[in-house]
Amino acid sequence: MPATAQSHQPRRRRRTSRLFVAAATVVTAGALAAAALPASASTGADARGHGGHGKGHGRYQDVQLLSFNDLHGNLEPPAGSSGRVTEVQPDGTTKTIDAGGIEYLATHLREAREGNRYSITAAGGDMVGASPLLSGLFHDEPTIEALNKLDLDVTSVGNHEFDEGARELARLQNGGCHPTEGCYTDKEFEGADFPYLAANVLDEKTGKPILKPYWVWKQRGVKVGFIGVTLEGTPNIVSAEGVKGLQFKDEVETINKYAKELQRQGVKSIVALIHEGGFPASSSYNYDCDSPGAGDGISGPIVDIAKNITPQVDALVTGHTHNAYVCTIPDPAGNPRMVTSASSFGRLYTDTTLTYDRATGDIARTSVKSANHVVTRDVPKAPDMTRLIDRWSTLAAPIGNRPIGYVSADIDRNGTESPLGDLIADAQFAYGKTQDPETDLALMNPGGIRAPLTYAASGAEGDGVVTYAEGFTVQPFANTVNLRDYTGAQLIQVLKEQVSGPNEASPKILQISSGLTYTLDLTKSGADRVVTDSIRLNGAPIDPTATYRVASNSFLAGGGDGFTTLGEGTNELVGADDLAAFEQYLTANSSATDPITPPAADRITVVQ
């Protein structure tokens, strides 16, 4: 359903006050694209020429752009590796820093804004969806409330904003209680104070964007336009029901179209919020990806997108890949343009300075500079965010604190094959056997595993205890575990689709249940990377003509993540939700005296 209808007038708030927190911050040396301003930059009524402190207006005005992306409802500090960032040191070594948590993000952003009269806060999508229980249990109303308090000005939609469909996205924007669960508190949910931008998401019937395509920030004669898009491939990574009735258009064509429209309206300074990203050569957030040349240290979809977006757009705030980078990538005219991403889960924020030329109304591109900063946890917590978390935690506690299993150590989700991926696949295989004893194996998509299981207690439950809330954080999508029949030839094709077709450039390696083994030869290309003769089930080669009963979640069974062959299965049996299957497995196979140990992750032999 289109989300264009407004149930009430937008409630844009004026920032009448700010919480200024005096706290030490980590100053990071992110990649910069700084050059000298034009010689006239320091002239004008404001002798300084920059900043918002002077009473007069010089020709050049620095505008602060604070941005982040892929929060995914992580209000509490994310656990394990999901709550750390890597920082490269001057001597080339690296260290990890605990990061994230909305209480700390609020403090850092408020401190960064202090003294900056011209400050904008923008986001690159996936603010909600795949959220921990504290937000996900309440259909992400807590996160929208937190973002309102955070004074977020604008965000693009991301693919996860469509997890529950366009109608639910419209409710997050416009407010109103949930259509089936009603109101969670004695107050009706008010919706987002900030606009969600969805320029390339069209209603199939009307051909018009389901939400605003762009938004213009104005302050004392300074105007900056924002265009928001999500990746064109969203239908491939979201359940079919979530994108029903929607069209997703090309990112570049859409941005270029609306950049022209903004120019016609006299808005010359433009920022694109793009929920699509890249892959830097280093995992360190402060890695210089412009060394040795502009953009040399980044690859992936955002590179081609950036190279083709009109030069009328002055900067790109990106996301989706959960990576951190601050790069310059040449625009079609060959001029450097800033492209940024702030990792995920609220662990980083980007501080970009856009120098606005009042004479032209445009950004003096040569002066743009940017850096990523860590949301460290050594600053005071924002009291209003603490109160918000406490209030929603009280509502969630009776459900979230219930123990469902025990682990002997951290069970991580990192790697081509991860210990947690194996555990979840085994859980779905075991569940499948309870529904049909003929079930042969299970497959799990890595993108459906949203967090590690950590040994350290997240609350008062004690070390090694897995709570329902922690399980929910791992698998928050409410997919069902479905059984389908496939031929051996189809099963082989499924494994090859991990590294071919839409997954060739960025492989999606399925997590597999015990008994299935094969070799992944990364020295080869395309589908040949899966060595056909190596595929075994319980030691026996896969018979192309035999029938195999496979358990997978409903997203995969519907052909999601580019696994079209999985969508061709027959004799389907729809089971319970995947979190229930995971809970059932943990409860049956662990106890306080006999916890689950991390699987060895040795089912896939990787040749590099």
CORCORMO-V567840 format. One record per pair of residues at least 6 apart in sequence whose C-alpha atoms are under 7 Angstrom apart, sorted by the first residue. I is the first residue (numbers start at 1). GAP is how many residues later the second one is. Records with the same first field share a line. If there is no record, write none. Layout:
I->GAP + GAP
This chain:
1->165 + 166
2->164 + 201 + 208
3->163 + 164 + 167 + 207 + 208
4->206 + 207
6->168
7->167
11->182
12->181 + 182
19->91
20->90 + 91 + 94
21->86 + 90
23->356
24->355
26->348
27->346
28->258 + 344 + 345
29->257 + 342
30->256 + 257 + 258 + 296 + 341 + 342
31->255 + 256 + 257 + 258 + 259 + 295 + 296 + 339 + 340
32->337 + 338 + 339
33->295 + 335 + 336
34->332 + 333 + 334 + 335
35->331 + 332
36->331
37->329 + 330
41->8 + 18 + 19
42->6 + 7
43->6 + 15 + 16
44->13 + 14 + 15
45->11 + 12 + 13
46->8 + 9 + 10 + 11 + 12
49->9 + 10 + 11 + 12
50->10 + 11 + 12
51->10 + 11 + 65
52->64 + 65 + 66
59->298 + 299 + 300
60->295 + 296 + 297 + 298
61->294 + 295 + 296
62->291 + 292 + 293 + 294
63->55 + 56 + 290 + 291 + 292 + 293
64->54 + 55 + 56 + 287 + 288 + 289 + 290
65->54 + 55 + 56 + 286 + 287 + 288
66->54 + 55 + 56 + 283 + 284 + 285 + 286
67->54 + 55 + 56 + 282 + 283 + 284
68->54 + 55 + 56 + 273 + 274 + 280 + 281 + 282
69->54 + 55 + 56 + 57 + 58 + 250 + 273 + 275
70->55 + 56 + 57 + 249 + 250 + 252 + 274 + 275
71->55 + 56 + 57 + 273 + 274 + 275
72->54 + 55 + 56 + 57 + 58 + 59 + 273
73->54 + 55 + 56 + 58 + 59 + 62 + 67 + 70
74->27 + 57 + 58 + 271
75->26 + 27 + 68
76->25 + 26
77->6 + 23 + 24
78->22 + 23
80->372 + 374
82->369
83->15 + 16 + 17 + 264
84->12 + 13 + 14 + 15
85->11 + 12 + 13 + 14 + 200
86->8 + 9 + 10 + 11 + 197 + 198 + 199
87->7 + 8 + 9 + 197 + 198 + 199
88->6 + 7 + 196 + 198 + 199
98->278 + 279
99->248 + 275 + 276 + 277 + 278
100->245 + 246 + 247 + 275 + 276
101->245
102->244 + 283
103->278 + 279 + 282 + 283
104->271 + 272 + 273 + 275 + 277 + 278
105->241 + 270
106->44 + 276
107->273 + 274 + 275
108->267
113->6
118->101
120->33
121->31 + 32
122->30 + 31 + 32 + 33
123->31 + 32 + 33
124->31 + 32 + 149 + 150 + 151 + 193 + 194 + 195
125->30 + 31 + 32 + 33 + 150 + 194
126->31 + 32 + 33 + 34 + 35
128->12 + 15 + 32 + 33
129->31 + 32 + 34
130->320 + 346 + 347
131->342 + 345
132->340 + 341 + 344
133->336 + 339 + 340
134->258 + 259 + 262
135->6 + 7 + 8
144->47 + 48
146->239
148->44 + 45
152->42
153->41
154->40 + 41 + 42
155->40 + 41 + 42 + 73
156->40 + 41 + 42 + 72 + 73 + 74 + 117 + 118 + 119
157->39 + 40 + 41 + 71 + 72 + 73
158->72 + 117
159->71 + 75 + 79
161->8
162->7 + 80 + 81
163->75 + 76 + 79
164->78
165->76 + 77 + 78
171->20
172->19 + 20
173->18 + 19 + 23
174->16 + 17 + 18
175->14 + 15 + 16
176->12 + 13 + 14
177->6 + 11 + 12
196->15 + 16
197->14 + 15 + 16 + 17 + 30 + 31 + 32
198->11 + 12 + 13 + 14 + 15 + 30 + 31
199->10 + 13 + 14 + 15 + 28 + 29 + 30 + 55
200->9 + 29 + 48 + 49 + 50 + 51 + 54
201->8 + 9 + 45 + 46 + 47 + 48
202->6 + 7 + 8 + 44 + 45 + 46
203->6 + 7 + 42 + 43 + 44
204->41 + 42 + 43
213->14 + 15
214->11 + 12 + 13 + 14
215->10 + 11 + 12
216->7 + 8 + 9 + 10
217->6 + 7 + 8
218->6
223->44 + 46
224->43 + 45 + 46
225->42 + 44 + 45 + 46
226->44 + 45 + 46 + 47
227->28 + 44 + 45 + 46
228->44 + 45 + 46
229->22 + 44 + 45 + 46
230->44 + 45 + 46
231->20 + 44 + 45
232->16 + 17 + 18 + 19
235->8
236->324 + 325 + 326
237->323 + 324
239->316 + 321
252->53 + 56 + 57
255->54
256->53 + 54
259->53 + 54
268->93 + 94
269->45 + 92 + 93 + 94
270->42 + 43 + 44
271->42 + 43 + 44 + 45
272->41 + 43 + 44 + 45
273->43 + 44 + 45
274->42 + 43 + 44 + 45
275->43 + 44 + 45
276->26 + 42 + 43 + 44 + 45
277->23 + 24 + 25 + 41 + 42 + 43 + 44
278->20 + 21 + 22 + 23 + 24 + 43
279->19 + 20 + 21 + 44
280->9 + 17 + 18 + 19 + 45
281->16 + 17
285->39 + 40 + 87
286->86
289->6 + 7 + 8 + 9 + 38
290->6 + 7 + 37 + 38
291->6
294->34 + 35
295->32 + 33 + 34
306->23 + 25
307->22 + 23 + 24 + 25
308->23 + 24
309->22
310->22
311->20 + 21 + 22
314->23 + 49 + 51
315->22 + 23 + 24
316->22 + 23 + 24
317->22 + 23 + 24
318->22 + 23
319->22
322->21 + 22
323->18 + 19 + 20
324->17 + 18 + 19
325->15 + 16 + 17
326->13 + 14 + 15 + 44 + 45
327->11 + 12 + 13
328->8 + 9 + 10 + 11
329->7 + 8 + 9 + 10
330->6 + 7
331->6
342->6 + 7 + 8 + 30
347->27 + 28
348->24 + 25 + 26 + 27
349->23 + 24 + 25 + 26
350->20 + 21 + 22 + 23
351->19 + 20 + 21
352->17 + 18 + 19
353->15 + 16 + 17
354->9 + 14
355->8 + 9 + 12 + 13
356->6 + 7 + 8
357->6 + 7
400->67 + 68 + 69
401->66 + 67 + 68
402->65 + 66
403->62 + 63 + 64 + 65
404->62 + 63 + 64 + 179 + 182 + 183
405->60 + 61 + 181 + 182 + 185 + 186
406->58 + 59 + 60 + 184 + 185 + 186 + 189 + 190
407->48 + 57 + 58 + 188 + 189 + 190
408->47 + 56 + 187 + 188 + 189
409->45 + 46 + 55 + 188 + 189
410->43 + 44 + 45
411->8 + 9 + 41 + 42 + 43 + 187
412->6 + 7 + 8 + 40 + 41
413->6 + 7 + 8 + 38 + 39
416->93
417->94 + 184 + 187
418->183
419->179 + 180 + 181 + 182
421->25 + 90
422->89 + 90 + 91 + 177 + 179
423->176
424->158
425->17 + 18 + 19 + 86 + 87 + 88
426->87 + 88
427->154 + 155 + 158
428->14 + 53 + 123 + 153
429->12 + 13 + 84 + 122
431->150
432->7 + 51 + 119
433->6
438->111
439->110 + 111
440->108 + 109 + 110
441->72 + 108 + 109 + 110
442->70 + 71 + 108 + 109 + 110
443->67 + 68 + 69 + 70 + 108 + 109
444->66 + 67 + 68 + 108
445->65 + 66
446->63 + 64 + 65
448->27
449->25 + 26
450->23 + 24 + 25
451->22 + 23
452->22
455->8 + 9
456->7 + 8
457->6 + 7 + 8
471->108
472->107
475->104
478->99 + 100 + 101
479->74 + 75 + 76 + 98 + 99
480->73 + 74 + 94 + 95 + 96 + 97 + 98
481->70 + 71 + 72 + 73 + 93 + 94 + 95 + 96 + 97
482->69 + 70 + 71 + 72 + 75 + 90 + 91 + 92 + 93
483->66 + 67 + 68 + 69 + 89 + 90 + 91
484->65 + 66 + 67 + 85 + 86 + 87 + 88 + 89
485->62 + 63 + 64 + 65 + 84 + 85 + 86
486->61 + 62 + 63 + 83 + 84
487->57 + 58 + 59 + 60 + 61
488->54 + 55 + 56 + 57 + 58 + 59 + 60
489->55 + 56
490->75
494->69 + 71 + 72
495->35
496->31 + 34
497->6 + 30 + 66
498->9 + 10 + 11
499->8 + 9 + 27 + 28 + 30
500->26 + 27
502->60
503->59
504->22
515->22 + 23
516->20 + 21 + 22 + 87
517->18 + 19 + 20 + 86 + 87
518->16 + 17 + 18 + 85 + 86 + 87
519->11 + 12 + 15 + 85 + 86 + 87
520->9 + 10 + 11 + 84 + 85 + 86 + 87
521->8 + 9 + 10 + 85 + 86 + 87
522->7 + 85 + 86
523->84 + 85
535->6 + 7
536->6
553->25
556->7 + 10
557->9 + 10
558->8 + 9
559->6 + 7 + 8
590->6
